[in-house]
Structure formats: C-alpha cells, structure tokens
Amino acid sequence: MSTRREQAAQRRGERERSVGLESEDDAARWLAENDAPKPVPPPKSPLKSKALHRWRQRSS
C-alpha cells in the first residue's frame, strides 16, 4: 500500500505531466516514452474462492 507521501508525489507528477507540455518538446517525448504509468494490480477479491465466503457466512 502506498504511503501518503507516495500518493502525493504521484498526484504531483500527474499534475506536472498534464500542465502544458508541448508534443514537440524533447522532454515531453522522453516522458511519454520512458515514464509510463504503472499497471494497476488486480483486485484480490476475484482470487478468493466463493466457498471461503460461504464458509464465513455460515460460521458467523
């Protein structure tokens, strides 16, 4: 899980990337090629079996 500082840095980076970088700018091109967004990890809930959830419901 990300810390608050990491989340703030990510938001700041997104803001900086979205603010007026020209497409012809070398730095903008480099960022587009090398600073790709990280893939979102898959949610854990689909990996859990339905039987586990049913067992928890019965035992409560």
ZADO-1210 file (C-alpha; in nm, 4 decimals, padded with zeros to 6 digits):
<atoms>
<atom x="00.0000" y="00.0000" z="00.0000" code="MET" pos="1"/>
<atom x="00.1256" y="00.3442" z="-00.0851" code="SER" pos="2"/>
<atom x="00.2043" y="00.5950" z="00.1809" code="THR" pos="3"/>
<atom x="00.0563" y="00.9427" z="00.1816" code="ARG" pos="4"/>
<atom x="00.3848" y="01.0878" z="00.0565" code="ARG" pos="5"/>
<atom x="00.3965" y="00.8464" z="-00.2369" code="GLU" pos="6"/>
<atom x="00.0360" y="00.9243" z="-00.3254" code="GLN" pos="7"/>
<atom x="00.1062" y="01.2978" z="-00.3067" code="ALA" pos="8"/>
<atom x="00.4135" y="01.2557" z="-00.5270" code="ALA" pos="9"/>
<atom x="00.2095" y="01.0590" z="-00.7804" code="GLN" pos="10"/>
<atom x="-00.0601" y="01.3278" z="-00.7869" code="ARG" pos="11"/>
<atom x="00.2048" y="01.5986" z="-00.8227" code="ARG" pos="12"/>
<atom x="00.3675" y="01.4083" z="-01.1086" code="GLY" pos="13"/>
<atom x="00.0335" y="01.3660" z="-01.2854" code="GLU" pos="14"/>
<atom x="-00.0361" y="01.7374" z="-01.2443" code="ARG" pos="15"/>
<atom x="00.3071" y="01.8326" z="-01.3783" code="GLU" pos="16"/>
<atom x="00.2712" y="01.5985" z="-01.6753" code="ARG" pos="17"/>
<atom x="-00.0714" y="01.7349" z="-01.7659" code="SER" pos="18"/>
<atom x="00.0254" y="02.1034" z="-01.7473" code="VAL" pos="19"/>
<atom x="00.1187" y="02.2450" z="-02.0845" code="GLY" pos="20"/>
<atom x="00.3906" y="02.0148" z="-02.2132" code="LEU" pos="21"/>
<atom x="00.4197" y="02.0598" z="-02.5864" code="GLU" pos="22"/>
<atom x="00.4175" y="01.7480" z="-02.8008" code="SER" pos="23"/>
<atom x="00.7259" y="01.8708" z="-02.9927" code="GLU" pos="24"/>
<atom x="00.9198" y="01.9185" z="-02.6692" code="ASP" pos="25"/>
<atom x="01.2055" y="01.6691" z="-02.6242" code="ASP" pos="26"/>
<atom x="01.1365" y="01.6355" z="-02.2533" code="ALA" pos="27"/>
<atom x="00.7674" y="01.5639" z="-02.3156" code="ALA" pos="28"/>
<atom x="00.8559" y="01.2965" z="-02.5696" code="ARG" pos="29"/>
<atom x="01.1058" y="01.1375" z="-02.3319" code="TRP" pos="30"/>
<atom x="00.8482" y="01.1328" z="-02.0518" code="LEU" pos="31"/>
<atom x="00.5874" y="00.9763" z="-02.2785" code="ALA" pos="32"/>
<atom x="00.8294" y="00.7004" z="-02.3810" code="GLU" pos="33"/>
<atom x="01.0064" y="00.6305" z="-02.0510" code="ASN" pos="34"/>
<atom x="00.7677" y="00.7300" z="-01.7737" code="ASP" pos="35"/>
<atom x="00.4736" y="00.5033" z="-01.8488" code="ALA" pos="36"/>
<atom x="00.2126" y="00.4686" z="-01.5743" code="PRO" pos="37"/>
<atom x="00.2487" y="00.1620" z="-01.3566" code="LYS" pos="38"/>
<atom x="-00.0073" y="-00.1131" z="-01.4181" code="PRO" pos="39"/>
<atom x="-00.2820" y="-00.1338" z="-01.1602" code="VAL" pos="40"/>
<atom x="-00.2579" y="-00.4560" z="-00.9571" code="PRO" pos="41"/>
<atom x="-00.5583" y="-00.6862" z="-00.9995" code="PRO" pos="42"/>
<atom x="-00.8084" y="-00.6830" z="-00.7141" code="PRO" pos="43"/>
<atom x="-00.7693" y="-00.9622" z="-00.4617" code="LYS" pos="44"/>
<atom x="-01.1401" y="-01.0342" z="-00.4339" code="SER" pos="45"/>
<atom x="-01.1735" y="-01.2346" z="-00.7602" code="PRO" pos="46"/>
<atom x="-00.8931" y="-01.4618" z="-00.6414" code="LEU" pos="47"/>
<atom x="-01.0779" y="-01.5643" z="-00.3267" code="LYS" pos="48"/>
<atom x="-01.2979" y="-01.8673" z="-00.3629" code="SER" pos="49"/>
<atom x="-01.6729" y="-01.8476" z="-00.3221" code="LYS" pos="50"/>
<atom x="-01.6533" y="-02.1416" z="-00.0835" code="ALA" pos="51"/>
<atom x="-01.4447" y="-01.9331" z="00.1575" code="LEU" pos="52"/>
<atom x="-01.7081" y="-01.6607" z="00.1622" code="HIS" pos="53"/>
<atom x="-01.9867" y="-01.9141" z="00.2103" code="ARG" pos="54"/>
<atom x="-01.7951" y="-02.0752" z="00.4983" code="TRP" pos="55"/>
<atom x="-01.7502" y="-01.7367" z="00.6645" code="ARG" pos="56"/>
<atom x="-02.1210" y="-01.6598" z="00.6289" code="GLN" pos="57"/>
<atom x="-02.2184" y="-01.9957" z="00.7820" code="ARG" pos="58"/>
<atom x="-01.9752" y="-01.9666" z="01.0722" code="SER" pos="59"/>
<atom x="-02.0910" y="-01.6170" z="01.1738" code="SER" pos="60"/>
</atoms>
